Amino acid sequence: MSDRLRLGVIIGSTREGRWAPAPAKWIAGVAEQHGGFDVDLIDLLDADLPQHLVEDDMWSTEADPSAPVAALSERLHRADAFVVVSGEYNMSIPASLKHAIDYYMNEWAAKPVAMVTYGGKITGGQNAAQHLRQIFPELRTMTIRNSIAFPRFYQDFDERGEFTKFGESERAAKTLLDELHWWALALANARKATPLPSPF
C-alpha cells in the first residue's frame, strides 16, 4: 500500500460566528505540506445532514439513504484517518458533531482520529477532546495520543484580525500528523489484510 493516505479534516461546529473553519484550514494546510496525505476538508455546515436521526440511514441495508447522508458517507469511507476540529461548549462537543458521528458506523471503524480543539478556558477545548475519546471507541475508531488545543483563542488576533498562534503550533501539528500517519498506514494495511470482525 502507498504511504500516501487520505485524510478527512472535519469542521465540527455549525454555529453562527464559529471559529472552527480557521484551525481546520490551518491543520489541513499543514497536512498537505506534510506529504503523507491527500486532504479532504469536510464542513458539517455544508454536509446538510437531516436534522433528525433516521434509523434507516444508520442500520438498514434495504432503504436507500438520503442524498446528504450518502454523500458524507462516501467521503468518510474514502478517508484513512481523520482530524476533528471542535470547539468546547458546556464542557463537551457541539451537537452538530455528535449528530454527524452518530449517523455512521462502518465509515469510522478501524481508522485513527486526532483532535484539534479550542475554547475559552485555559484547557483549550480539551474537555471536548476527552468526550471524543469516549465516543469514538464505541465506533471502533482509535484516538491517537497527541492533540492540539487553543485556549482563549479570542485573545490572540492582530490588528488585521489574523490569529497569531498558528505558527507556534506548527511543530506540534507535524508531530501529530506523523503519529496519525503511522497509525493510518498500519490500520489501512490491517483492513486490507483482514476485514474487521463484525461487532454483533
Buried (B, 14 or more C-beta within 10 A) or exposed (E): EEEEBBBBBBBBBBEEEBBBBBBBBBBBBBBBEBEBBEBBBBBBBEBEBEEEEBEEBEEEEEEEBBEBBEBBBEBBEEBBBBBBBBBBBEEBBBEBBBBBBBBBBEBBBBBBBBBBBBBBEEBBBBBBBBBBBEBBEEBBBBBBEBBBBBBEBEEBEEEEEEBEBBEEBEEBBBEBBEBBBBBBBEBBEEBEEEEEEEEE
